[in-house]
Amino acid sequence: MAVKSRTAIAPCSTANLGPGYDVFGLALDALKDRIRITRTQGGEKITIRNSDRAIPAMAESNSAGLVVKRMMRDFHINDGVEIQITKGVPAGYGIGSSAASAAAAAMAFNALYNLRIGKDRLVEYAAEGEIASAGTKHYDNVSASLLGGFVIGHKGQFIRIEPPRDLFLVVAVPISMQVPEKKTEVARSVLPKEVPLKSVVHNISGASTIVAGFALKDVEMIARGIDDVIVEPARKYLIPGYDGVKQGALSSGALAVTISGAGPSMIAFLKGSRNAKKVAGAMAKGFLEAGVKSRTFACRPSGGARLA
């Protein structure tokens, strides 16, 4: 007898990690999205039921809906399906909200129809969902959310490295800040069209150091690489309180601080959890001094999406 429904859960994530623009992703064991996909009698119709009214209800503009639509087309599936979305990751704050829904949708649909899709191809399908929020396919958040751990994406291949056990993250999400629709597109629009060669060399050095740090399970080495001189200087002006949040976290024991994805959330890297509360308080204070209320949470890296 055919299975009627399957559910998957996928975590939030952070992308770039400073100099790893559009290449690095890291899954975070904190906020999560839950997607339940059920066969219906609708016949080639995708129905979306959503816990968050701010998320589009039309498949063509919903990250999970776009993923399912593409998979149905590629595998010639003519059933009606209902997608039940329970949002845990707030949209528009640079912690992979659309990616979490897309990753969970890809995993749930793959399981529902027993498609046996390989992991790299499953990431490709999940990236389809990023068109809803960013206008084009992106792989950094979806690869991390789906595969878990630290992921390097390059030319359709995704390399997963297990993070150090003592890597701890503190994320500050400025919840009272108004974020524009298609926020990722806005964040990309401020990036420089040309950059000095020395800046490129600096970022390549930092990105290489981050990869080495993850491979060697060395948190201090990872932190030394998180220094972006190309993207972050252009985007920091979009984030009220950026300087105060960053300096406060570093003064409170964080080893490195950077913008999470396209922002406006900020993320701090720590070795162990000892200073986590102090760092979280300093980050919240930095935002508050700029007139912005924030939500902070501390976490470890996540193992990625899973079936429920």
N, C-alpha and C positions, 0 to 999 in steps of 0.2 A: 504493500500500500504506500502511495506517495506521501511524503511529508508535506503537511499543509503550511507550516510556517517555521521560520528560524529567526533567532535573535543573536545579534552580535553587539559587543561593547568595545568602544575604542577611546583611547585617552587623548587629552590635549597634548600639545607639543610646542616646542620652540624651534625656530629656524634661524639660519645664518650663523649663529654663535659668534658674532663679530665679523671676521673676514671671510667666512664661508658662504657668501651671498649666493642664494639659489642652489646651493650644493649640500650644505650640512643640515641635518635635522636631528632633534633629540626628543624622544617621547618622555612625557612627565606623568608620574604616578599620582595624579591629583584629580582634576575634573574629568568627567567622561560623558560621552554621548551613547545612548542605547538606541539601536535600530531593530525593529521587528518587521519582517517582511512576510506577508501572508498571501497565498493564492486566493483569488476571488473568482466569481462568475462573470466579472465585467467584460472580459474579452478584449485584450490589448489595451486596457485602460489602467493607468497608474493613478491611484488615489493616495493622497498624503494627509496624514493626521499628525498634527504637530503640537507639542506642549508649549511652544513659544510662538506667540502671535506675530512676533517680529520677523520670523523666518518665512519665506515665500511658500505658499501652498501649491503652486503650479510646478509640475515636474520639470518644465523647461527652465525654470529659474531657481530650482532647489538643488543643492549639491547632491543629496542622496538620490533625488529623482533623476538627475542627469546620469548618474552612474548606472542606475537600474535600467533606464531607457536605452543606453548604449549597449549594455549586456544583453538585454532582451533582443535588440536588433541583431547583434553579432551571432547569437546562438539560436535565432529564429524561434523565440519563445512567444507564443500568442496568447498566453493566459492573461487574465486581469490580475493585478497585484495591488495590495494595500501596503503602504510604508508608514509604520508608526514610529515617529521620531520623539524621543524623550531627551531634550537638551540639558546637558549639564555644563557645557562649555559656552560661555557667553560669546556672542558674535561680534566681530569687528575690533578685537583688542590684541591681536597678534599672538594668540596662543592656540591657533589651529582649530577654530570652531568648525568651519566648513570641511576641513580635512578629516576631523573626527567623524562627522556624519558620513562623509564619502567613504572612508576606510571601513567603517562598520557596515555600511550598505553593501559594499563590494564583498566583504566576507560573508555576510548573511545570505546574499543572493547566490553566491558560489556554493554555499552549503545547502541551500534550499533545493537547488536543481542538480546537486552533485556534479558540478562542472569540472572539478579537479584542475582548476587553473593554477599554474605555478605562481610563486610569490612575486616575481618581477612583473609578470603580466597583470597580476591582481593590482599591483601598485599603479600600473598604467591605467586600468579602469578607474581606480579611485581618483586619480589625477583629473579625470574627466569632470569630476564634481567641482574642481576649483574654478572652472569657467564661470560658475554662478557668482562667485564673489570677486574674482580677480580678472575676469574677461579672457583668460587663457589658461592652459594647463600648467600646473606647477607641481613639483614632485617632493620638495623638501619636507613639508609638513605631513603629507599623506604617507610618504615612505616611512617616516618615523612613527606615526600613529599606527600604521598597519603592522610594521615589522618589529617595532620596539627598539629600545636602546639608541645608540648613536648610529646614524646612517649617512653614508656618502652616496650621492646620486650622480651618475655620469653616463650619458649616452644610453639611457634605458637600462642601465645596470645599477644595482643597489647593493652596496657593501655595508653589512651590519657589523658593528663592533660592540661587544658587551662593555658597558661603562664600568669604571672603578666602583667598588662597593662603598667607598667612603665619599663618593661625590654626592653633594647635597645642593639643592637649588632653593632659592627664595624668589617668588614671583610677586610683583606688585601690579595689580590691575586697576587703572584709574576709572572706576565705575561711574563717576559723575561727569566724566568728560564726554561731550558729544562727538561721536565719530561719524564721518561722512559715509554715505552709501558708496560701494566700490572703493572702500578705504585703501585697499592694496594698490589700486590704480593711482590713487592720489599720492600715496607714498612713493610710488615709482616715478611719478612725474617730476619730483624735485631732485632726482639724481643727476649728477653731472654727466654730460655727453662725452667729455674727454677728461682724462686724469693724467697726472705726471707719472712717468715710468717708475720713479722712486716710490710712489704710493702703491703701485701695483706690486713691486718687489716686497714692500713692507707687508702687504696683505697676504701674499703668497707665503712668505716666511711664517706669518702668524698662523695661517691655515694649516701649514705643514706641521707646525708645533702642536696644534690642537690634535691632529690625527695621531701624531706620535704619542701624545699624552694619553689618549684613549687606548691605543694599542699597548702601551706600557703600564696602563692602570695608574697613572701619575696625575693626581688632581692639580698639583702646583704647576705642572707642565702645561696642562690644558689651559689653566688660567693665564699663564704667560702669553699664550697665543691669542687671547681674546682682546685684540686691540685693532679696531677697524678704522682706517684713516680715509676711507672713500665714501662708504654709504652712510655710516652713522653721523658724521659731521653734517651731512646734508639733511638728514631726517630729524635730528634732535630738536630743531626749531618747531616741529610739529607737536612736541610733547611738553606741555607746561610742567615746570619743575624738574626737567631732565637733570640739570647739573646738581641740584640739591639731593635728588634721589640717589644719583650715582655716588657723589662724594660722601653722603651719609652712610650708605651701605659699605663703602670701602673703609671708612673710619670706624665702622662697627665690627669689622672682622671679615668682610667678604674679600675673596681673593681677586675677583673680577666682576664687572657689571657691564651689561650691554642691553641694547634694545631687543626685545623678544620679537622675532620676525619683523614685520613691517610696523610694529608698535600699535598702540602707545604703551603697552605693558613693558615693564623693565624686569630683567632677570639677573640675579646675583648667584655666583658660583662659590661654594664653600667646601672645605674639607671637613666632613663630619657635621653634626647638627648642633654643636655646642653654642655657636653664636647666632643660630637661626632666628631666635626671637628678637634679639637685639637688632639684627640686620633688618628684619621685617618692620620693626618699629621705626627705624631710621628712614626706611623707604617710604613708609606711610606718612611720616612727618614731612619728608621732602615734597611729596605731592600736596599735602595739606597746606604747606606754606605758599604754594602756588594757587591755592583756592580749589583744589581738586581732592575729592574723597576717593579712597582706594580700598581695595580688598587685597589682602596679602595671604599667601599660603606657602608653606614649606613642603618640599617633597624630594623623593629620590627619582631617578629615571624609571620609566615603565617598561614592562616586558612587551607592550604592544596590544593590538586588538585580539579579542578572543570571542569564541562562541559562548553564549549563555545557556 
